[in-house]
Amino acid sequence: MSEEKNELPFAEILQMLQSEESLNVAHLYRLSDMEQADRDAFMALWRQLQAPRRRMIVQHLADIMEENFEVEFGPIFTHCLADEDDQVRVAALEGLWDSTDTRLVSRILHLLSEDDSEAVQVAAARALAHFVLMIEWGQLPPRHKPDIVTALLAGWDRPDAPIALKRAALEAVAAADHPRVSELIRDAYGSRRLELQVSAIYAMGLTADPAWIATINEELESPYDEIRAEAARAAGNIGRSDTVERLRQMVDDPEPEVQFAVIEALAQIGSDEASEILNEILEDEEAAHLHEAVEEAMAEMSFFQMSDFTLLDFDGDDDDDEDDDM
C-alpha cells in the first residue's frame, strides 16, 4: 500500500476521485499528510465533486482513520465541516473523533448548537467527547472545558432534544468533573427508554466513580444483551477487582457481544485473577472464537501496564527536577 502511495502521481489520484468509477480505497491513503500544493489541488477539485461522491470519499477516509492511526486526514475533515451536504459534515466529524486540535472546538460547538441537521448535532456531540477526556486527563488545556460542558448540557436540556442527541451529550459529558453529571446519569437510568439506560451505564463507567459499582453489578444480570454488555464495559472502566468473579461467570454468556465486552473488561481490570481468566479462555478449545479477542486484549493490557511503569519513572524524574529547581 505504501508503494502505491509513492508510485502513483497525485494528478492520477485526482482523476480517480472525479471519475464515475468505484473508488479504490487503497489510493485514498495518498491523501494523508499532503504537501501544500497537493492540498490546494485537492481542495480545488473538491468543490467540483457532486455530493454523493464527496460523501463516499470522506466516509472512506473516516473509516480509514478509525483503523489506522498513522494516516492524517485532518485538513480534509476540517474543510468538510463547512460542506453544504449534511452527510459529508457528519462523516467529517466522525473522522475527527480523536482530534486534539483545540482550534476546532468552536466550530464543533457551533455545529452542535446551530446546525439544521439532527445527525450533525449528534456527531458534533460525539466529537466533543474526546476533548472532554483529554482535558480531564490533563492532556489539553482546561480553558475550553466550560464552553464544551455548557454546550453538552444544553443539548441534553433541550425540550425538543431527540433521544440520539441526549445519548450523545450524556456520553460525551460523562467524563467531566461536573456536579450535573450524576444528575444526568440518574435521569437517563431512571427513564423508560432502553437506549437512555444503555447510555447511562456507559456514562457510569466513564466517571470512574466506584459509587456506581452496585448498580453496574445489578445490570450484569440484566435480561437485555445491550445492558449486560455495557455493564461489563463499565465495570472494566472503573477497574474494581471485586467485579472479576461475576465477569468470570459471564464468559459463557450466549450473546457474543457480551462475551467480547467481558474480555475487554477483564483486560482493563488487569488483576492477577483477571489475567488468569483470560488465559483459561485461551486454553479452552471450545472458546476458539474468542481467542483472537483475548490475545488482542492481553496485548493491550501489557502495553498499558508497561506505559504505567514508564510514566511512574518519568514522573519520579520530574519530581526530582522540580525539587532541584526549588
N, C-alpha and C positions, 0 to 999 in steps of 0.2 A: 504494500500500500504506500509506503514511504517512497519507493522507487517511482510509482506512478506520479506522486506529487512532484518529484524532482524533474521527471521527464516531460510531462505534459505542459506545453506552453499555456500561459494564462489566457491568451486570446482564444484558445480552443475551449477552455473551461467556460468562458463567457458565451461562446457559441452554443455549447451544450446546454447551458442554463436557459437560453431563449428558444431552444429547439422544442418542437412539439413531441419529440420522442420521450420515452420514460427516462427518468433520471438514473444515472449511475452513481449510487451513493458514495462509492469509493472516491470519486472525483471531487466530492464536496470537501474533502479534507484539505484540498488546495486553497480553500477559503479561510483556513486558520492562519491567524497571525500574519495577515497580508502586509506587504510593503505599501507605502502610501500611494504610489502610482497605481498599483493593482486595486487598492481600496477605492480610489477615486473612479477608476473604470467600472468597478463593480457597482458602485452607488449610482453612477450614470445609467447603467443598464437596468438596475432595479426599478427605476421609475417607469421603464418601458414595459415591464412584465405585467401580464394580466394577474388579477387577484388569485385565481386558482393555482397558477404557477408559483406565485410568491408564497402562498400557504404551504405548498408542497415542499419548497426549498427550506423555509425556515423551520418547519416541523421536523424535517430530516436533521437539520443542524441541532435542534433541541434534543432530539433522540441521541445523536452522537455525543453531545455534551454530557448526557446522563451516564453514558457508558465509558467515556474516555476523558480523563482529567488532563490530558496533555494538550488537547486542542484549545484554541482560543477564538471564539466567535463573538466575543463581547461587543465589538463595534457594530457588527451586523444587528445583533439583538437590540442594542441601544437605538440604532437608527429605526428599527421596526416598531419601536414603542409609539411612534407617531404615524404609523401606517394607517391608511384610511379603512382598511379591512380589519374587522374586529378579530377574526380568527388568526390573522398574522400577529396582531398585538398580543393575543393570548399565548401563541407559540413563543414569541419573543420573551415574554415574562417567564414562561416555563424554562427557557434557555438560561435565564439569569438566576435560577433558583439558588445557586451557591455563590453569587457575586458578593464581593466585599467592597465594591466601588461605591462609596457613600455619596458620590456626586449624583447617583441615580435615585437616591431616596426621595427627593422632592418630586421627581417625575412619577415615580411609582405611587406616591401618596396622592398625586393629582388623579391618576387613573383610578385609584381606589374610590375616591370621593366624587369624581366628576364624570367618569366615562359613562356613555349611554348603554354600554353592553354589560349585562349582568355577568357574563362569562369573564370579561376583562376585569371587572371588580374583584371577582373571586380569585382570579390568577394573580392580581396585584397583592391581595392579602396574603396569599401563599408565598409570593416572592419576598414579602417583608419578614417572613418567619426566620430566615437565615440571618438577617441583620439583627433581629432581636437576640438570637442565640449568641452571635459574635460579640454583641455589646455586653451581654450578661457574663460571658466568659472573659471579658477584658481584652478581646482581640480587635475591637473597634472602639473609637471614642464615644463616650456616653452622650454627647451633646444632641445626637439625633433621637435618642430614646423617647423623650417626652412627645415629640411630634408623631412618631411611629405608634406608640402605645395609645395616644389620644385618638388617632385615626382608626385603629383597630377596634377600640372600644366603641367608637361612634358607629362603625359598621355593624357591630353586634346590637347596639341600642336602637338602630333604625326601626321604626314601627313596621315598615314595609320590607324589611330585610328578608330575602329568601333564605331558606334553610342552608343552601350551599354557601352563602356569604357568612351566615352566622358560624357555620362549622369552620370555614377558613379563618375567620377572625379569631375565634377561640383558640384554634390550634396554633396560630401564629403568635398570639399574645401570651400563651400559657407559660413560656419560659421566663417572662418578665417578672421581676421582683416588684409587684404592684398589688396593692390591697384588694383590688377588684377581681383579681384572677380567681381566687377561691369562690367568690360570689358567682362568677360566670360558670365555673365548673359545676357548682351545686345546681344552678338553674338548668343547665343542659342535662345533667344527670337525672334531675327530677322531672324532666319533660316526658311526654308520652311518645316522643319520636325516637325510634331506634337509632337513626343516623346521629342525632344530637347526643345520645347516650354514648355511642361509639367515640365521638369526638371528645366527650367529657373524660372518658377513661384514658384516651390518648393524652389529653392535657394533664391528667393526674401524673402520668409518667414524666412528662416534661418538667413539671415543677420540682421533681426530685425530692418531694416532701414525704417523709415516712408517715405522716398523718393520714395519707390516702391508702396505706397498705391494707388495712382491714377491708375497705371497700373493694380494692383490687382482688384480694383473696376470695371474696364472695363471688366476684364476677368470673373468676377462673372456673366456677361451677355453672356458669350460665348455659341455658339451653341453646343460645344463639351462637353460631360459629364466629361471627364477626366480633362479638363481645369477648368470647374466650381468647381469640387471637390478640385483640387489642389489650386485654388484661395481661396476657403473657408479656407482651412488649413493654407495657407499663411497669410490670414487675422487674423486667430487665433494666429499664432506665433508672429506676430507683435503686436497684442493686442490693437489696437486702437479702442476706443468705437464708433468712427464715422462710422464704418462698420456694426454696430449691426443692424440698421434698414434694410439695404439691406439683411443681413443674415436672418432676420425675414421673409422676403418675399420668401426666398429660402427653408424654412422649408417644403413647399409643392412641392418641385421640383419632377418631375416624376421619376428621377433616384435615387434609394436608396443610392448608393454610395455618391451622393451629399448630401442627407439628413443627413447621418451619419457624413460626413465631417463638415457640418454646426453645428451639435450638438457639435462636438469636439471643433470647433472654438469658439462657444458661451461660452463653459465652460472655455476655455483658457482665453478669454477676462475677464470673471468673474465679469462684472459690474452688477449693480442692474437691469438694463434693460435686460441684457443677462440672468440673473437668472430668471427674470420674464417670458421671452420667454420659457425657459426650463420648468418651472412649468406649463405654459399654455399647452405645449405638453403633459405633464403627465396627465393633466385634460381632454385631448381630447381623447375620446374613439375611434375615428376613426384613431388615431395615435398610436394605441396599439403596432404596430410592431416597434415603435421607443422607447417605454417606457424603455426597458432594457438598451438601449444605453444611454438614458438620465440619468437614475439612476446611471450608472457607471461613466458617465462624471461628474455628480454633486458630486459624492463621491470623485472623483479625485480632483475636483475643491476645495472642502472643505479641503482635505488633504494638498494641496499645499498652500492654504491660511493660514492654521494653521502653516505649516512649515515656511512660510514667517515671521509670527509673532515671532516664536521661534528663527529664525535666527536674527531678529531685536534685540530681547532681548539679545541674545548671543553676537552679535556684540557690543551692548552697554556695556556689561560687559568687553569685550576685550578692548574697548577704555579706560575704567576706569583703567584697569590693566596697559595698556601701559603708561597712564599718571602717575600712581604711580611709574612705573619703571623709568620714566624720572626724 
